[in-house]
Amino acid sequence: MVVEPDADFKESIVDAQVKEKIKNEIAAIEAKIRKEKQFNIKLKLSTKLKDLKSNLSKI
């Protein structure tokens, strides 16, 4: 099996891009929660926010 020498570097770049995307989604959802007036929608957004934060911590 031949392993590329830059494989780890490429994976770390992809991981960093994924983390940045998730962080941006988290920031957008937090802003939506602050602006939203309806409680039930806030709860749905909070659930999604918790899921994204748990996904971010797993990476």
N, CA, C and O of each residue as an XYZ file, in Angstrom:
236
protein
N       0.842     -1.180      0.000
C       0.000      0.000      0.000
C       0.887      1.244      0.000
O       1.791      1.379      0.825
N       0.617      2.133     -0.923
C       1.381      3.359     -1.035
C       0.596      4.491     -0.391
O      -0.567      4.722     -0.722
N       1.242      5.190      0.529
C       0.599      6.295      1.232
C       1.238      7.598      0.768
O       2.461      7.731      0.733
N       0.388      8.553      0.413
C       0.911      9.848      0.008
C       1.503     10.565      1.221
O       0.933     10.509      2.311
N       2.622     11.225      1.043
C       3.223     11.912      2.189
C       2.383     13.086      2.684
O       2.484     13.468      3.849
N       1.565     13.655      1.821
C       0.752     14.810      2.203
C      -0.655     14.421      2.625
O      -1.510     15.293      2.777
N      -0.913     13.142      2.815
C      -2.264     12.688      3.143
C      -2.748     13.274      4.463
O      -3.889     13.727      4.560
N      -1.893     13.269      5.478
C      -2.277     13.828      6.775
C      -2.523     15.327      6.679
O      -3.434     15.861      7.311
N      -1.711     15.989      5.892
C      -1.864     17.429      5.716
C      -3.185     17.750      5.023
O      -3.888     18.682      5.413
N      -3.515     16.977      4.001
C      -4.776     17.191      3.276
C      -5.972     16.927      4.179
O      -6.964     17.655      4.134
N      -5.879     15.889      4.995
C      -6.965     15.571      5.926
C      -7.135     16.670      6.965
O      -8.261     17.003      7.333
N      -6.045     17.230      7.436
C      -6.142     18.296      8.437
C      -6.751     19.553      7.832
O      -7.467     20.283      8.517
N      -6.477     19.814      6.563
C      -7.078     20.964      5.887
C      -8.575     20.758      5.743
O      -9.359     21.676      5.987
N      -8.971     19.571      5.353
C     -10.403     19.268      5.204
C     -11.099     19.367      6.559
O     -12.193     19.924      6.652
N     -10.479     18.835      7.603
C     -11.046     18.924      8.949
C     -11.210     20.376      9.377
O     -12.230     20.739      9.963
N     -10.222     21.200      9.092
C     -10.293     22.613      9.466
C     -11.424     23.307      8.715
O     -12.118     24.153      9.279
N     -11.609     22.953      7.451
C     -12.689     23.551      6.672
C     -14.049     23.126      7.208
O     -14.967     23.942      7.281
N     -14.187     21.879      7.577
C     -15.441     21.374      8.138
C     -15.732     22.057      9.468
O     -16.866     22.460      9.726
N     -14.715     22.189     10.311
C     -14.898     22.853     11.600
C     -15.332     24.304     11.406
O     -16.214     24.789     12.115
N     -14.724     24.991     10.459
C     -15.067     26.387     10.205
C     -16.507     26.512      9.714
O     -17.223     27.436     10.099
N     -16.922     25.586      8.869
C     -18.301     25.595      8.371
C     -19.295     25.385      9.517
O     -20.315     26.070      9.594
N     -18.995     24.448     10.393
C     -19.875     24.182     11.535
C     -19.912     25.388     12.468
O     -20.976     25.741     12.977
N     -18.764     26.022     12.699
C     -18.725     27.205     13.558
C     -19.569     28.333     12.968
O     -20.245     29.054     13.703
N     -19.531     28.486     11.654
C     -20.349     29.511     11.008
C     -21.837     29.197     11.159
O     -22.641     30.098     11.399
N     -22.202     27.926     11.021
C     -23.597     27.523     11.207
C     -24.047     27.787     12.643
O     -25.166     28.244     12.875
N     -23.171     27.499     13.603
C     -23.492     27.730     15.009
C     -23.739     29.217     15.255
O     -24.695     29.588     15.936
N     -22.883     30.058     14.703
C     -23.048     31.500     14.880
C     -24.353     31.986     14.263
O     -25.034     32.833     14.841
N     -24.706     31.456     13.091
C     -25.946     31.860     12.428
C     -27.163     31.429     13.238
O     -28.121     32.191     13.372
N     -27.132     30.226     13.772
C     -28.268     29.730     14.564
C     -28.389     30.519     15.866
O     -29.499     30.827     16.301
N     -27.255     30.849     16.493
C     -27.317     31.647     17.718
C     -27.943     33.014     17.446
O     -28.703     33.526     18.268
N     -27.624     33.602     16.296
C     -28.221     34.893     15.930
C     -29.724     34.744     15.695
O     -30.509     35.601     16.100
N     -30.116     33.656     15.040
C     -31.542     33.416     14.805
C     -32.295     33.236     16.116
O     -33.421     33.711     16.264
N     -31.670     32.549     17.064
C     -32.314     32.333     18.373
C     -32.536     33.675     19.069
O     -33.595     33.910     19.651
N     -31.542     34.547     19.008
C     -31.684     35.852     19.662
C     -32.789     36.693     19.022
O     -33.482     37.441     19.711
N     -32.951     36.568     17.702
C     -33.931     37.394     16.990
C     -35.343     36.815     17.028
O     -36.325     37.548     16.911
N     -35.438     35.498     17.192
C     -36.743     34.826     17.118
C     -37.600     35.153     18.330
O     -37.113     35.200     19.459
N     -38.883     35.377     18.078
C     -39.813     35.700     19.158
C     -40.640     34.495     19.589
O     -41.078     34.425     20.737
N     -40.855     33.555     18.689
C     -41.691     32.400     19.009
C     -40.871     31.346     19.751
O     -39.807     30.919     19.303
N     -41.409     30.946     20.901
C     -40.692     30.027     21.776
C     -40.462     28.667     21.129
O     -39.376     28.100     21.249
N     -41.479     28.138     20.441
C     -41.326     26.801     19.856
C     -40.242     26.769     18.778
O     -39.547     25.764     18.628
N     -40.097     27.843     18.042
C     -39.038     27.898     17.027
C     -37.677     28.008     17.701
O     -36.695     27.435     17.230
N     -37.624     28.751     18.810
C     -36.373     28.837     19.570
C     -35.940     27.463     20.068
O     -34.752     27.140     20.063
N     -36.905     26.658     20.497
C     -36.572     25.312     20.976
C     -36.000     24.450     19.855
O     -35.023     23.729     20.058
N     -36.607     24.525     18.676
C     -36.093     23.755     17.532
C     -34.681     24.196     17.179
O     -33.807     23.370     16.918
N     -34.469     25.500     17.173
C     -33.137     26.015     16.857
C     -32.126     25.611     17.927
O     -30.976     25.301     17.614
N     -32.553     25.616     19.180
C     -31.655     25.208     20.265
C     -31.246     23.742     20.139
O     -30.099     23.383     20.405
N     -32.185     22.913     19.735
C     -31.878     21.496     19.535
C     -30.852     21.326     18.419
O     -29.901     20.556     18.549
N     -31.056     22.048     17.331
C     -30.114     21.977     16.214
C     -28.743     22.501     16.648
O     -27.709     21.961     16.255
N     -28.751     23.554     17.459
C     -27.501     24.126     17.957
C     -26.739     23.112     18.808
O     -25.524     22.978     18.664
N     -27.431     22.403     19.686
C     -26.786     21.388     20.521
C     -26.193     20.278     19.667
O     -25.095     19.797     19.946
N     -26.919     19.866     18.619
C     -26.410     18.823     17.729
C     -25.133     19.276     17.026
O     -24.168     18.518     16.929
N     -25.134     20.511     16.539
C     -23.948     21.021     15.850
C     -22.756     21.119     16.807
O     -21.629     20.794     16.436
N     -23.009     21.562     18.020
C     -21.910     21.670     19.003
C     -21.354     20.299     19.349
O     -20.146     20.148     19.531
N     -22.228     19.290     19.441
C     -21.720     17.948     19.729
C     -20.930     17.402     18.547
O     -19.923     16.719     18.734
N     -21.385     17.700     17.326
C     -20.634     17.277     16.136
C     -19.271     17.960     16.093
O     -18.272     17.344     15.721
N     -19.235     19.219     16.469
C     -17.966     19.963     16.458
C     -16.990     19.372     17.476
O     -15.791     19.286     17.210
N     -17.492     18.970     18.627
C     -16.602     18.415     19.642
C     -16.087     17.026     19.261
O     -15.036     16.603     19.743
N     -16.820     16.313     18.399
C     -16.384     14.981     17.967
C     -15.260     15.055     16.948
O     -14.475     14.115     16.821
N     -15.176     16.152     16.227
C     -14.159     16.278     15.163
C     -12.796     16.563     15.744
O     -11.824     16.700     15.001
